[in-house]
Amino acid sequence: MNYFSSDFKLGILGGGQLGKMMLTETRKFDIQTYVLDPSAEAPSQYGATKFFQGSLNDYQTVLDLGNQVDVLTIEIENVNLEALETLEKEGKKVFPSPKTLRLISNKGNQKDFYTQHNIPTAPYQRFLTLFALKAEVVNGSIAMPFVWKATEGGYDGNGVKVVRKIEDLDALPETECIAENMIPFKNELAVIVARSASGEIKTYPVVEMEFHPEANQVEYVICPARIDEAVANKAREIALQVSEAYNHVGLLAVEMFQTQNDEILVNEVAPRPHNSGHYSIEASYTSQFEQHIRAILNLPLGNTESKVAGIMVNLVGEEGYTGQVVYENIEQIMAIDGVTPHIYGKRETRPFRKMGHVTIVNQNMYEARKVAQQVKETIRVIAK
Amino acid sequence: MNYFSSDFKLGILGGGQLGKMMLTETRKFDIQTYVLDPSAEAPSQYGATKFFQGSLNDYQTVLDLGNQVDVLTIEIENVNLEALETLEKEGKKVFPSPKTLRLISNKGNQKDFYTQHNIPTAPYQRFLTLFALKAEVVNGSIAMPFVWKATEGGYDGNGVKVVRKIEDLDALPETECIAENMIPFKNELAVIVARSASGEIKTYPVVEMEFHPEANQVEYVICPARIDEAVANKAREIALQVSEAYNHVGLLAVEMFQTQNDEILVNEVAPRPHNSGHYSIEASYTSQFEQHIRAILNLPLGNTESKVAGIMVNLVGEEGYTGQVVYENIEQIMAIDGVTPHIYGKRETRPFRKMGHVTIVNQNMYEARKVAQQVKETIRVIAK
């Protein structure tokens, strides 16, 4: 197949920042892209060969986009799966496959899938309703604290809540859910696995999510994770096991816990480029976005190792600011060696909206970590 | 000044591969861009906020583009300088300035400029006509061999010829020219200097052009150059001296000869991102394209040092092939660690047309050099 400066067309469902960063790679290779997003202001409106405004959840809209391209991929999981299934039946290449997307779309099914495939995961129980869960809590058969998760529609921390007392249940939506044992973990880790259509597989190094000591919010994604090599190897092995179980094509970001006893438990997965891999643009031989393109087009996978240590800091909208975005002190952080801001191209900031990220690279991880803190303390995403 | 996701607009004259690679950076920073190029098929037609088809040499067309933007830059020198002068007079920021562009546009003036500023350059004589040059050769006052250069309009080896015997003069165009002493050089080197509007200056490491042993064609651009540190330091010093003399804003690529006696002689300059800096996308902390954007917007300059050794191989159209391009064996080279092809997005190949480049990076320079040769021997730019 000739992808380069040819008539070949790649469709991308979703035009957010992940799509935008994919387009950097398709432009580098001069691969034609058709992008669909509901917003006319989507970050991917530039850089695509053609940009279409439309609903990702509408059967006909997704079908129409799919029928115009040779291979179809996603940058967001929440798309019309029936349309993808129809397209696949008609012979269209859809990566990740609708089957993979369906398996992942429900957190209860995800957990069952891990259990069926002997993949370690935190113990859990499934409930079709909040009502059913409440009954079990009230009769004492579920111990608190536990982690409540809505099985569908969760995003960026929505749909997840620690339940410490019965009253905490009152604020939760009446929906299908799971109750998961709360794991006192040492580290939250992630491994990105790339798998091509021909079955070639590579894992990226293990990254570590460093949390703010009080706010319980991820502050830094750090590559490589500051963990024992044995634990890192185990995490990569388990990520591979997950990847092979899903039999996916493209990237699979596998989020995991490292327990106090150095067990690895799989938390959840995303079948696409992932926030935990943004560091790779500057730090890795092959960025996760290029790797995703390579994998879904069945090109040889690139080297997943790092040139230098990398740390990623998310740029989210400050609380108390809504309106046209200003990146306060961005010039100050750009004056520091090895600091690269990525601005996603959303004009309006809102509290906690993901507006960009900053990558810090350095030969020395501890130097990078110091700089990351300086970056975090300097730049602010506010409104005019 | 707020450049990021703001109303600020950067104009770029020229939409070729250099413009395309600049747009990767303006997209990363979400800076709005208006691009002008004569071809509707220009590589920069995607990724710009707005793309305009029009002549770069037409006064009014350039003026109109300039009037719509806040800062104006170029990716090719051959643009209407009168329009830039008008724009600058009216207060528009134009980087590089029309003054710099004018100084550089004539190779005779460039040589005189080096002489006036005590910048070492190969001895030369200027002639208003080929006729005048011929007279001097015939009367024996210019010894052969020497290098003939047209003072204007030369590009990629056009407008340069080694004259070994009187008959060689017959094929040359009747135009203003210089006759330059032929320098038996050890190495052809280049240094890219970044200089921001506020005067901050940084140099990139010295790169080396490695020539094919027989064909006398550059095969590899190698960073860092395999030369003594003392010579490298001298080359960077002289590049700085050239940069300060021009007082330019943006990048200045300074091409130099290292003579048999380790003298450094300045050959010529380009006030923009340059082929000799393409390796920086993968190898450097800050790519030359990001650096150009930082410099012209008076942002802090980024770190110019390298993460890893980098080698660049140009992809030019094979002789004997014209038509819709095919990158033969591109998948084979993508299977090698540290190999990144850049496809410029020109649908039609022609003999010697610059169609792309490949960067090879490695912790070990000698390993990179081996891989570069393998790449060179594998990929071919042919037509369907």
Interface residues (C-beta under 8 A of the other chain):
Chain A: N2 F4 S5 K20 L23 T24 R27 K28 F29 D30 P43 Y46 G47 A48 T49 Y285 T286 E290 R294 L299 P300 G302 N303 K307 V308 V325 V326 Y327 I330 E331 M334 A335 D337 G338 T340 P341 H342 I343 Y344 G345 K346 R347 V361 Q363
Chain B: N2 F4 S5 K20 L23 T24 R27 K28 F29 D30 P43 Y46 G47 A48 T49 Y285 T286 E290 R294 L299 P300 G302 N303 K307 V308 V325 V326 Y327 I330 E331 M334 A335 D337 G338 T340 P341 H342 I343 Y344 G345 K346 R347 V361 Q363
